[in-house]
Amino acid sequence: MRLFYGLRLPSEALHSMEQLQNQLRAQFPRARFPAPETFHVTLAFLGDTPVQRLDTAKRVVNALLPAPLDLQVSHWGTFPQEKGEVLWLGLDPSPELDRLHRLLAHRLQEAGFPLESRRFQPHVTLARQVPFASPDTPRKLPAFSPFPLPCETVSLLRSHLLPQGARYEELACCCSKLPV
């Protein structure tokens, strides 16, 4: 099963992201657009994981007890892809998010899970296979004002890759320790 850990996003932020995505749909009608209910921030990607490791993966997330995160969506970014590019919304730097990412990575290593070597780039994917004219062409993307992204839940998710796009199944989660 294909597994990853991600931050669940609040409905207010999902609404703002969906509005930006709708503008992208008009601008890039041939791109592929994930359903807004699948928007998330990936913390760690495990990839194909034997079902026998599922209980261990659940224990890792259940032991996290993250603090509430007050993140901010602030800019556009892209990753190269075979057919076009991945277009995403990036987050401002956050020491708390970096700390959570490092803690999760440490716990996963202790549990014997291999980790990706890519640098952690917190983002929310809004479109795939975006056909920009060329790498040198200036990219005119919808302007937006930075907006808050409060996050309180880390989830272990199973990714189901379907022809119409990925769907995610939450297998376990932990909510932040809210201040008393």
Buried (B, 14 or more C-beta within 10 A) or exposed (E): BBBBBBBBBEEEBBEBBBEBBBBBEEEBEEBBBBEBEBBBBBBBBBEEBEEEBBEEBBEBBEEBEBEBBEBBBBBBBBEEEEEBBBBBBBBEEBEBBEEBBEBBBEBBEEEEBEEEEEEBEBBBBBBBBBEBEEEEEEEEBEEBEEBEBBBBBBBBBBBEEEEEEBBBEEBBBBBBEEEE
